[in-house]
Amino acid sequence: MQRGTFGAGPRKEFAKTSRPGEFKLEPFTPQKSCSGFQCAVAEYNDYLVNDALRSMHDHIALTWLLTERSTGKIAAYMSLIMDAIKLSFTEKELHNLNYPFKTIPAMKIAKLAVDRSFSEKYKGIGTFMIDSAEHLAWACNTAYCAARFLTVDADIEHDEGVLAFYEKNGFILNSELFNKNRKTICMRKDLYC
Ligand SMILES: CC(C)(COP(=O)(O)OP(=O)(O)OC[C@H]1O[C@@H](n2cnc3c(N)ncnc32)[C@H](O)[C@@H]1OP(=O)(O)O)[C@@H](O)C(=O)NCCC(=O)NCCS
């Protein structure tokens, strides 16, 4: 995907210029139509239309939609799942986690995508979605179940730039860098430092 090819003039900062109540973040439901959603990667559009609800029904992934209230259009979506990451001794030291366990609990952003028409208008929707995932993880930590990290498998197959996007949002590379297929890069963000 090409950055900087937006044609509609300077983009507005989503967090600063969207009015309170203009957008809502809510779990996906069967009543919600998502057929118009178009991000830069076809696979992510197909997932929302064909797999997201089934994955929710089977408790494989829970999808959240950012919807524009006035039009009902989906500006972005993310799918969240529970996770556990293996950290090396040095990585555990870095996060001050002096525990003998091999894995540390986490919440993973399994999918994240922003609709192109909203990307053309606003900068910062992806960042807003990550901030929202953090808030959900904190809420979960307080009330239900522990997760120390937010994790992501950055999809460099479709766009190498996503690494920079996640780094700008505070994610760092895991020492176990690649998944088996080497098409994604494993990253984490400490929710508490
Ligand atoms: C990747 C994606 C979610 C980013 O959303 P976004 O709303 O454009 O991101 P933001 O506006 O919050 O960007 C935050 C910062 O990251 C940078 N950034 C965002 N996407 C980038 C990319 N693809 N390449 C390089 N830098 C990127 C922005 O320029 C911005 O930097 P700045 O603060 O220095 O100006 C969106 O482009 C998308 O949906 N892509 C297609 C699906 C996809 O690849 N999802 C990720 C799968 S792991």
Ligand as a Chemical Component Dictionary entry (heavy atoms), coordinates in Angstrom:
data_LIG
# 
_chem_comp.id                   LIG 
_chem_comp.type                 NON-POLYMER 
_chem_comp.pdbx_formal_charge   0 
_chem_comp.three_letter_code    LIG 
# 
loop_
_chem_comp_atom.comp_id 
_chem_comp_atom.atom_id 
_chem_comp_atom.alt_atom_id 
_chem_comp_atom.type_symbol 
_chem_comp_atom.charge 
_chem_comp_atom.model_Cartn_x 
_chem_comp_atom.model_Cartn_y 
_chem_comp_atom.model_Cartn_z 
_chem_comp_atom.pdbx_ordinal 
LIG C1  C1  C 0 -2.306 0.051  9.010  1  
LIG C2  C2  C 0 -3.553 0.882  9.305  2  
LIG C3  C3  C 0 -4.438 0.162  10.334 3  
LIG C4  C4  C 0 -3.102 2.249  9.848  4  
LIG O1  O1  O 0 -4.241 3.046  10.155 5  
LIG P1  P1  P 0 -4.168 4.649  10.040 6  
LIG O2  O2  O 0 -5.450 5.196  10.544 7  
LIG O3  O3  O 0 -3.750 5.012  8.663  8  
LIG O4  O4  O 0 -2.966 4.957  11.033 9  
LIG P2  P2  P 0 -2.661 6.327  11.841 10 
LIG O5  O5  O 0 -3.188 7.495  11.056 11 
LIG O6  O6  O 0 -3.136 6.173  13.244 12 
LIG O7  O7  O 0 -1.058 6.332  11.803 13 
LIG C5  C5  C 0 -0.227 6.588  12.926 14 
LIG C6  C6  C 0 1.180  6.787  12.428 15 
LIG O8  O8  O 0 1.627  5.602  11.729 16 
LIG C7  C7  C 0 1.990  5.928  10.370 17 
LIG N1  N1  N 0 1.493  4.845  9.493  18 
LIG C8  C8  C 0 0.236  4.363  9.455  19 
LIG N2  N2  N 0 0.153  3.395  8.534  20 
LIG C9  C9  C 0 1.381  3.301  7.971  21 
LIG C10 C10 C 0 1.907  2.483  6.934  22 
LIG N3  N3  N 0 1.138  1.592  6.319  23 
LIG N4  N4  N 0 3.210  2.641  6.604  24 
LIG C11 C11 C 0 3.989  3.547  7.241  25 
LIG N5  N5  N 0 3.539  4.370  8.234  26 
LIG C12 C12 C 0 2.251  4.224  8.587  27 
LIG C13 C13 C 0 1.259  7.227  10.082 28 
LIG O9  O9  O 0 1.887  7.951  9.032  29 
LIG C14 C14 C 0 1.313  7.931  11.401 30 
LIG O10 O10 O 0 2.605  8.471  11.598 31 
LIG P3  P3  P 0 2.823  9.968  12.204 32 
LIG O11 O11 O 0 2.148  9.961  13.553 33 
LIG O12 O12 O 0 4.315  10.120 12.269 34 
LIG O13 O13 O 0 2.163  10.895 11.240 35 
LIG C15 C15 C 0 -4.400 1.154  8.009  36 
LIG O14 O14 O 0 -3.582 1.774  7.055  37 
LIG C16 C16 C 0 -5.000 -0.106 7.386  38 
LIG O15 O15 O 0 -6.148 -0.426 7.646  39 
LIG N6  N6  N 0 -4.236 -0.818 6.527  40 
LIG C17 C17 C 0 -4.758 -1.992 5.824  41 
LIG C18 C18 C 0 -4.920 -3.199 6.733  42 
LIG C19 C19 C 0 -3.645 -3.510 7.487  43 
LIG O16 O16 O 0 -2.560 -3.574 6.917  44 
LIG N7  N7  N 0 -3.793 -3.723 8.791  45 
LIG C20 C20 C 0 -2.687 -4.060 9.672  46 
LIG C21 C21 C 0 -2.527 -5.539 9.724  47 
LIG S1  S1  S 0 -1.261 -6.058 10.855 48 
# 
loop_
_chem_comp_bond.comp_id 
_chem_comp_bond.atom_id_1 
_chem_comp_bond.atom_id_2 
_chem_comp_bond.value_order 
_chem_comp_bond.pdbx_ordinal 
LIG C1  C2  SING 1  
LIG C2  C3  SING 2  
LIG C2  C4  SING 3  
LIG C2  C15 SING 4  
LIG C4  O1  SING 5  
LIG O1  P1  SING 6  
LIG P1  O2  DOUB 7  
LIG P1  O3  SING 8  
LIG P1  O4  SING 9  
LIG O4  P2  SING 10 
LIG P2  O5  DOUB 11 
LIG P2  O6  SING 12 
LIG P2  O7  SING 13 
LIG O7  C5  SING 14 
LIG C5  C6  SING 15 
LIG C6  O8  SING 16 
LIG C6  C14 SING 17 
LIG O8  C7  SING 18 
LIG C7  N1  SING 19 
LIG C7  C13 SING 20 
LIG N1  C8  SING 21 
LIG N1  C12 SING 22 
LIG C8  N2  DOUB 23 
LIG N2  C9  SING 24 
LIG C9  C10 SING 25 
LIG C9  C12 DOUB 26 
LIG C10 N3  SING 27 
LIG C10 N4  DOUB 28 
LIG N4  C11 SING 29 
LIG C11 N5  DOUB 30 
LIG N5  C12 SING 31 
LIG C13 O9  SING 32 
LIG C13 C14 SING 33 
LIG C14 O10 SING 34 
LIG O10 P3  SING 35 
LIG P3  O11 DOUB 36 
LIG P3  O12 SING 37 
LIG P3  O13 SING 38 
LIG C15 O14 SING 39 
LIG C15 C16 SING 40 
LIG C16 O15 DOUB 41 
LIG C16 N6  SING 42 
LIG N6  C17 SING 43 
LIG C17 C18 SING 44 
LIG C18 C19 SING 45 
LIG C19 O16 DOUB 46 
LIG C19 N7  SING 47 
LIG N7  C20 SING 48 
LIG C20 C21 SING 49 
LIG C21 S1  SING 50 
# 
